[in-house]
Amino acid sequence: MPSTPSACILSSGRNPNDERMYYKIARSLLKKGAGIVIIAPGAWDHRFDDGIEFVPIPKRRSRWNRIGTWRALYREALKHPAGVYQCEEIDSWLIGWLAARKTGARLVYDAHEFDPAQVAGRAPRFVRGLLGLATGVMERFLARRTQAIFVANDIVRGYFLLLDRFAKIEVLENAPVLSLFKESGPPRPGPLLCHEGSLNFDRGLKMMLRLLARLRGDGIKADLRIVGDVFGAEREWLEREVPAAGLEGSVQRTGWLQYPEVGAALEGCSIGLITMHPIPSNMLSGRPNKLFNYMRYGIAVIAPDFPEIAKIVREEQCGLVYNPGDEESLFQAVMTLAKDEEMRMRMGANGRNAVLEKYHWEKMEERLFSLYPGIRA
């Protein structure tokens, strides 16, 4: 790898082999001959032999105490001067701007979430409005000093254009990498439910277990495959409630998987669940990886009626939407697909075709290359 990398990717909290940051953007830039360094907390537990360098920094002590992480991130950024600093969160964006000022590098921001809602949602209620406002002020300042901004949906794109109408912004959907999520056969006809990704309480863990118990009580032989895992209080709750609800053997957990392994774990599932609670950070964030991953494997989708997610589901006719937070609405949507195999298969096929035609990462690469500083499209 060149001694001076083309791009130095800065993250204050993401896993170094994050799906979007590493498997998608970093490896796409590598195709263009870019030298890549990723500076992030934690251990690099999997990688391709691709020459991407990883520099570890200490993990944050708590949700709010990141001072040590910020210091390390800034120090390592200066040790790895690059043509571009790419930042993954609002705090790493500020660090990247400080490093770019000192080194003359250009600046890129990859907005995974809608930051004002994400930051404010973690704070005590009485300071949420103030934090949301402060986040917007900081992002307005940084956006005007950034050469390219990538976002995961049109809502966030519109938000940044309100902050700076001259900003160069492109939408990069959280679409699957077809070279890793390879072709598969159609899903099996049984109504096997699945949820991909970390499953915690605000993503509907309790609601999902009640749904499964009710389906089986109504004579629908349904199992739930969690493609990923649950941790902490959620794991304790799940391991206690599964036997209490008589669902032993009906809930499968694959354990945490590396991105290339996710596709194989989804194969054979029939109904993909998205059960996030209707809080602003969920409703305004990018369309989740799981939506497009379900579609890739012909899995009919059940999703909440959030603006960006429901738009895809309705336009592509790849599933059903339910009223967010309404368990009866969710149950009826699942029952409809569980009882109607022809509808389930048709919607699954629609989703697969939509991914193959337009919602795959190889298509997103074209947008990435068209805007990324120093990269020729």
KOLSE-276539 format. One record per residue (C-alpha): residue in three letters; x, y, z; residue number from 1. Coordinates in pm, whole numbers, padded with zeros to 5 digits. Last residue first. Layout:
<donus>
DONU resn      x      y      z resi
DONU  Ala      X      Y      Z  NUM
...
</donus>
This chain:
<donus>
DONU resn      x      y      z resi
DONU  Ala -01579  00749 -01227  377
DONU  Arg -01238  00894 -01144  376
DONU  Ile -01161  00909 -00774  375
DONU  Gly -00979  01208 -00622  374
DONU  Pro -01280  01335 -00431  373
DONU  Tyr -01574  01088 -00424  372
DONU  Leu -01868  01220 -00626  371
DONU  Ser -01901  01001 -00938  370
DONU  Phe -01722  00707 -00776  369
DONU  Leu -01984  00670 -00504  368
DONU  Arg -02275  00704 -00746  367
DONU  Glu -02134  00432 -00973  366
DONU  Glu -02063  00218 -00669  365
DONU  Met -02433  00228 -00580  364
DONU  Lys -02507  00010 -00885  363
DONU  Glu -02252 -00249 -00769  362
DONU  Trp -02416 -00219 -00430  361
DONU  His -02746 -00361 -00545  360
DONU  Tyr -03088 -00196 -00554  359
DONU  Lys -03140 -00142 -00927  358
DONU  Glu -03212 -00447 -01144  357
DONU  Leu -03097 -00738 -00931  356
DONU  Val -03245 -00581 -00619  355
DONU  Ala -03581 -00513 -00788  354
DONU  Asn -03591 -00867 -00928  353
DONU  Arg -03539 -01018 -00583  352
DONU  Gly -03809 -00802 -00433  351
DONU  Asn -04063 -00894 -00699  350
DONU  Ala -03979 -01263 -00654  349
DONU  Gly -04048 -01237 -00280  348
DONU  Met -04377 -01062 -00348  347
DONU  Arg -04482 -01339 -00584  346
DONU  Met -04373 -01614 -00344  345
DONU  Arg -04564 -01465 -00053  344
DONU  Met -04872 -01396 -00262  343
DONU  Glu -04876 -01759 -00389  342
DONU  Glu -04815 -01895 -00039  341
DONU  Asp -05116 -01718  00109  340
DONU  Lys -05168 -01830  00469  339
DONU  Ala -04837 -01707  00612  338
DONU  Leu -04855 -01390  00403  337
DONU  Thr -05191 -01281  00541  336
DONU  Met -05103 -01404  00891  335
DONU  Val -04792 -01185  00890  334
DONU  Ala -04992 -00875  00796  333
DONU  Gln -05263 -00957  01053  332
DONU  Phe -05006 -01001  01329  331
DONU  Leu -04833 -00672  01249  330
DONU  Ser -05164 -00482  01254  329
DONU  Glu -05254 -00646  01585  328
DONU  Glu -04913 -00558  01728  327
DONU  Asp -04947 -00188  01646  326
DONU  Gly -04609 -00020  01706  325
DONU  Pro -04588  00103  01348  324
DONU  Asn -04907  00036  01147  323
DONU  Tyr -04824 -00248  00912  322
DONU  Val -04660 -00274  00571  321
DONU  Leu -04676 -00568  00333  320
DONU  Gly -04422 -00722  00099  319
DONU  Cys -04226 -00694 -00226  318
DONU  Gln -04469 -00481 -00422  317
DONU  Glu -04169 -00284 -00561  316
DONU  Glu -04330  00056 -00511  315
DONU  Arg -04507 -00046 -00191  314
DONU  Val -04208 -00204 -00016  313
DONU  Ile -03972  00070 -00136  312
DONU  Lys -04194  00356 -00015  311
DONU  Ala -04268  00171  00308  310
DONU  Ile -03900  00183  00406  309
DONU  Glu -03854  00555  00338  308
DONU  Pro -04174  00681  00499  307
DONU  Phe -04207  00440  00794  306
DONU  Asp -04514  00216  00766  305
DONU  Pro -04354 -00070  00955  304
DONU  Ala -04223 -00365  00751  303
DONU  Ile -04320 -00721  00661  302
DONU  Val -04103 -00833  00369  301
DONU  Ala -04136 -01132  00136  300
DONU  Ile -03805 -01318  00107  299
DONU  Gly -03676 -01355 -00248  298
DONU  Tyr -03312 -01374 -00142  297
DONU  Arg -03209 -01024 -00249  296
DONU  Met -03531 -00879 -00109  295
DONU  Tyr -03445 -00996  00241  294
DONU  Asn -03098 -00842  00208  293
DONU  Phe -03252 -00518  00078  292
DONU  Leu -03470 -00473  00385  291
DONU  Lys -03204 -00611  00622  290
DONU  Asn -02954 -00342  00526  289
DONU  Pro -03188 -00081  00669  288
DONU  Arg -03340  00206  00473  287
DONU  Gly -03157  00506  00609  286
DONU  Ser -03266  00672  00931  285
DONU  Leu -03577  00886  00967  284
DONU  Met -03822  00643  01128  283
DONU  Asn -03571  00464  01348  282
DONU  Ser -03414  00781  01495  281
DONU  Pro -03759  00939  01529  280
DONU  Ile -03911  00655  01737  279
DONU  Pro -04170  00424  01583  278
DONU  His -04031  00094  01716  277
DONU  Met -03841 -00124  01471  276
DONU  Thr -04019 -00441  01364  275
DONU  Ile -03865 -00533  01027  274
DONU  Leu -03948 -00898  00966  273
DONU  Gly -03850 -01115  00670  272
DONU  Ile -04101 -01381  00566  271
DONU  Ser -03998 -01695  00376  270
DONU  Cys -03661 -01809  00504  269
DONU  Gly -03475 -02078  00314  268
DONU  Glu -03169 -01865  00248  267
DONU  Leu -03115 -01599  00512  266
DONU  Ala -02820 -01778  00672  265
DONU  Ala -02645 -01810  00334  264
DONU  Gly -02680 -01436  00279  263
DONU  Val -02538 -01341  00619  262
DONU  Glu -02205 -01521  00576  261
DONU  Pro -02038 -01249  00364  260
DONU  Tyr -02124 -00989  00633  259
DONU  Gln -01957 -01170  00922  258
DONU  Leu -02202 -01345  01147  257
DONU  Trp -02313 -01289  01508  256
DONU  Gly -02488 -01596  01643  255
DONU  Thr -02721 -01803  01427  254
DONU  Arg -03005 -01776  01675  253
DONU  Gln -03304 -02008  01630  252
DONU  Val -03639 -01966  01803  251
DONU  Ser -03895 -02248  01768  250
DONU  Gly -03696 -02517  01946  249
DONU  Glu -03832 -02414  02285  248
DONU  Leu -04132 -02187  02227  247
DONU  Gly -04346 -02284  02527  246
DONU  Ala -04393 -01921  02630  245
DONU  Ala -04200 -01966  02955  244
DONU  Pro -03935 -02161  02762  243
DONU  Val -03873 -01862  02530  242
DONU  Glu -03921 -01599  02803  241
DONU  Arg -03612 -01662  03015  240
DONU  Glu -03362 -01698  02731  239
DONU  Leu -03516 -01396  02561  238
DONU  Trp -03502 -01173  02871  237
DONU  Glu -03141 -01261  02948  236
DONU  Arg -03046 -01203  02584  235
DONU  Glu -03221 -00865  02577  234
DONU  Ala -03054 -00757  02902  233
DONU  Gly -02710 -00811  02750  232
DONU  Phe -02699 -00932  02391  231
DONU  Val -02916 -01065  02113  230
DONU  Asp -02783 -01235  01803  229
DONU  Gly -02746 -01236  01427  228
DONU  Val -02973 -01402  01176  227
DONU  Ile -03255 -01455  01426  226
DONU  Arg -03459 -01741  01281  225
DONU  Leu -03817 -01755  01402  224
DONU  Asp -04032 -02063  01359  223
DONU  Ala -04388 -02084  01235  222
DONU  Lys -04633 -02372  01231  221
DONU  Ile -04949 -02164  01206  220
DONU  Gly -05216 -02327  01425  219
DONU  Asp -05352 -02015  01593  218
DONU  Gly -05140 -02074  01906  217
DONU  Arg -04836 -02104  01681  216
DONU  Leu -04907 -01762  01535  215
DONU  Arg -04973 -01614  01879  214
DONU  Ala -04645 -01742  02022  213
DONU  Leu -04453 -01607  01723  212
DONU  Leu -04615 -01264  01749  211
DONU  Arg -04544 -01247  02123  210
DONU  Leu -04179 -01320  02046  209
DONU  Met -04166 -01050  01780  208
DONU  Met -04329 -00789  02003  207
DONU  Lys -04070 -00851  02272  206
DONU  Leu -03778 -00820  02028  205
DONU  Gly -03919 -00518  01845  204
DONU  Arg -03621 -00315  01731  203
DONU  Asp -03641 -00096  02041  202
DONU  Phe -03600 -00408  02258  201
DONU  Asn -03289 -00540  02087  200
DONU  Leu -03219 -00756  01785  199
DONU  Ser -02882 -00714  01615  198
DONU  Gly -02917 -00798  01249  197
DONU  Glu -03148 -01004  01030  196
DONU  His -03493 -01110  01148  195
DONU  Cys -03652 -01423  01012  194
DONU  Leu -03990 -01591  00996  193
DONU  Leu -04039 -01937  00845  192
DONU  Pro -04373 -01952  00666  191
DONU  Gly -04311 -02284  00482  190
DONU  Pro -04277 -02265  00103  189
DONU  Arg -03898 -02282  00089  188
DONU  Pro -03732 -01972 -00047  187
DONU  Pro -03640 -01965 -00417  186
DONU  Gly -03288 -02077 -00516  185
DONU  Ser -02979 -01873 -00457  184
DONU  Glu -02762 -01623 -00638  183
DONU  Lys -02468 -01473 -00450  182
DONU  Phe -02463 -01224 -00168  181
DONU  Leu -02086 -01163 -00182  180
DONU  Ser -02050 -01059 -00549  179
DONU  Leu -02401 -00916 -00526  178
DONU  Val -02302 -00665 -00258  177
DONU  Pro -02632 -00589 -00086  176
DONU  Ala -02790 -00241 -00086  175
DONU  Asn -02768  00001  00203  174
DONU  Glu -02864  00277 -00042  173
DONU  Leu -02599  00534 -00132  172
DONU  Val -02770  00870 -00184  171
DONU  Glu -02540  01145 -00315  170
DONU  Ile -02470  01492 -00183  169
DONU  Lys -02256  01783 -00301  168
DONU  Ala -02360  02069 -00075  167
DONU  Phe -02471  02391 -00244  166
DONU  Arg -02807  02412 -00063  165
DONU  Asp -02630  02387  00272  164
DONU  Leu -02831  02306  00584  163
DONU  Leu -03153  02257  00389  162
DONU  Leu -02959  02044  00142  161
DONU  Phe -02840  01835  00435  160
DONU  Tyr -03198  01765  00544  159
DONU  Gly -03308  01680  00191  158
DONU  Arg -03036  01415  00166  157
DONU  Val -03140  01282  00505  156
DONU  Ile -03495  01233  00380  155
DONU  Asp -03371  01091  00048  154
DONU  Asn -03199  00793  00205  153
DONU  Ala -02862  00643  00305  152
DONU  Val -02644  00953  00283  151
DONU  Phe -02310  01042  00123  150
DONU  Ile -02163  01388  00166  149
DONU  Ala -01882  01523 -00053  148
DONU  Gln -01636  01815 -00034  147
DONU  Thr -01697  01913  00328  146
DONU  Arg -01647  02260  00474  145
DONU  Arg -02005  02382  00431  144
DONU  Ala -02132  02052  00570  143
DONU  Leu -01923  02101  00885  142
DONU  Phe -02088  02428  00994  141
DONU  Arg -02438  02307  00906  140
DONU  Glu -02364  01982  01087  139
DONU  Met -02264  02168  01402  138
DONU  Val -02579  02381  01399  137
DONU  Gly -02798  02076  01338  136
DONU  Thr -02639  01887  01627  135
DONU  Ala -02689  02186  01857  134
DONU  Leu -03060  02194  01767  133
DONU  Gly -03103  01821  01834  132
DONU  Leu -02915  01859  02162  131
DONU  Leu -03137  02146  02274  130
DONU  Gly -03456  01959  02187  129
DONU  Arg -03336  01645  02365  128
DONU  Val -03235  01819  02687  127
DONU  Phe -03547  01754  02901  126
DONU  Arg -03599  01404  02760  125
DONU  Pro -03268  01266  02884  124
DONU  Ala -03034  01191  02592  123
DONU  Arg -03008  00893  02356  122
DONU  Gly -03283  01014  02124  121
DONU  Ala -03116  01354  02090  120
DONU  Val -02808  01210  01920  119
DONU  Gln -02993  00978  01679  118
DONU  Ala -03270  01228  01607  117
DONU  Pro -03022  01504  01519  116
DONU  Asp -02797  01257  01330  115
DONU  Phe -03034  01106  01077  114
DONU  Glu -02828  00789  01031  113
DONU  His -02549  00634  00823  112
DONU  Ala -02417  00973  00713  111
DONU  Asp -02093  00921  00521  110
DONU  Tyr -01897  01245  00539  109
DONU  Val -01606  01327  00309  108
DONU  Leu -01330  01584  00366  107
DONU  Arg -01034  01693  00157  106
DONU  Ala -00684  01694  00301  105
DONU  Gly -00479  02009  00370  104
DONU  Thr -00297  01844  00662  103
DONU  Lys -00391  02069  00956  102
DONU  Arg -00735  02169  00837  101
DONU  Ala -00803  01809  00733  100
DONU  Ala -00720  01686  01084   99
DONU  Leu -00963  01933  01244   98
DONU  Trp -01230  01843  00987   97
DONU  Gly -01177  01473  01050   96
DONU  Ile -01218  01521  01424   95
DONU  Leu -01546  01707  01363   94
DONU  Trp -01664  01431  01131   93
DONU  Ser -01556  01173  01392   92
DONU  Asp -01805  01341  01627   91
DONU  Ile -02084  01344  01366   90
DONU  Glu -02030  00982  01274   89
DONU  Glu -01863  00796  00984   88
DONU  Cys -01589  01029  00859   87
DONU  Gln -01385  01004  00537   86
DONU  Tyr -01054  01192  00543   85
DONU  Val -00927  01237  00189   84
DONU  Gly -00582  01283  00036   83
DONU  Ala -00435  01113  00338   82
DONU  Pro -00228  01187  00645   81
DONU  His -00190  00875  00861   80
DONU  Lys -00013  00993  01179   79
DONU  Leu -00243  01296  01185   78
DONU  Ala -00546  01066  01179   77
DONU  Glu -00386  00856  01454   76
DONU  Arg -00368  01152  01692   75
DONU  Tyr -00719  01269  01606   74
DONU  Leu -00870  00925  01663   73
DONU  Ala -00674  00874  01984   72
DONU  Arg -00791  01204  02127   71
DONU  Trp -01149  01138  02023   70
DONU  Thr -01150  00789  02175   69
DONU  Gly -01014  00921  02504   68
DONU  Ile -01281  01191  02512   67
DONU  Arg -01565  00954  02427   66
DONU  Asn -01760  00963  02750   65
DONU  Trp -02126  00996  02653   64
DONU  Arg -02217  00642  02549   63
DONU  Ser -01953  00499  02781   62
DONU  Arg -01579  00436  02799   61
DONU  Arg -01534  00476  02425   60
DONU  Lys -01330  00202  02264   59
DONU  Pro -00956  00255  02242   58
DONU  Ile -00803  00293  01893   57
DONU  Pro -00716  00026  01636   56
DONU  Val -00542  00106  01302   55
DONU  Phe -00655 -00112  01014   54
DONU  Glu -00479 -00117  00677   53
DONU  Ile -00660 -00228  00361   52
DONU  Gly -00420 -00452  00169   51
DONU  Asp -00688 -00683  00029   50
DONU  Asp -00637 -01016  00198   49
DONU  Phe -01000 -01011  00305   48
DONU  Arg -01077 -00925  00661   47
DONU  His -01219 -01064  00982   46
DONU  Asp -01190 -00992  01352   45
DONU  Trp -01038 -00646  01325   44
DONU  Ala -01042 -00554  01690   43
DONU  Gly -01209 -00259  01855   42
DONU  Pro -01217  00113  01791   41
DONU  Ala -01171  00262  01443   40
DONU  Ile -00904  00399  01209   39
DONU  Ile -00945  00251  00861   38
DONU  Val -00659  00310  00616   37
DONU  Ile -00715  00276  00241   36
DONU  Gly -00484  00309 -00060   35
DONU  Ala -00703  00380 -00362   34
DONU  Gly -00649  00173 -00674   33
DONU  Lys -01000  00224 -00810   32
DONU  Lys -01107 -00121 -00692   31
DONU  Leu -00991 -00022 -00343   30
DONU  Leu -01254  00250 -00340   29
DONU  Ser -01518 -00024 -00367   28
DONU  Arg -01358 -00217 -00083   27
DONU  Ala -01373  00088  00143   26
DONU  Ile -01732  00178  00051   25
DONU  Lys -01902 -00162  00066   24
DONU  Tyr -01744 -00424  00289   23
DONU  Tyr -01564 -00168  00505   22
DONU  Met -01789  00129  00586   21
DONU  Arg -02125 -00016  00486   20
DONU  Glu -02096 -00358  00646   19
DONU  Asp -01880 -00252  00943   18
DONU  Asn -01542 -00427  00937   17
DONU  Pro -01379 -00180  01175   16
DONU  Asn -01679 -00200  01411   15
DONU  Arg -01824  00145  01444   14
DONU  Gly -01781  00384  01736   13
DONU  Ser -01545  00674  01674   12
DONU  Ser -01489  00609  01305   11
DONU  Leu -01234  00764  01069   10
DONU  Ile -01164  00641  00715    9
DONU  Cys -00830  00753  00569    8
DONU  Ala -00839  00774  00191    7
DONU  Ser -00572  00796 -00078    6
DONU  Pro -00311  00655  00158    5
DONU  Thr  00038  00810  00189    4
DONU  Ser  00292  00529  00224    3
DONU  Pro  00127  00352 -00069    2
DONU  Met  00000  00000  00000    1
</donus>
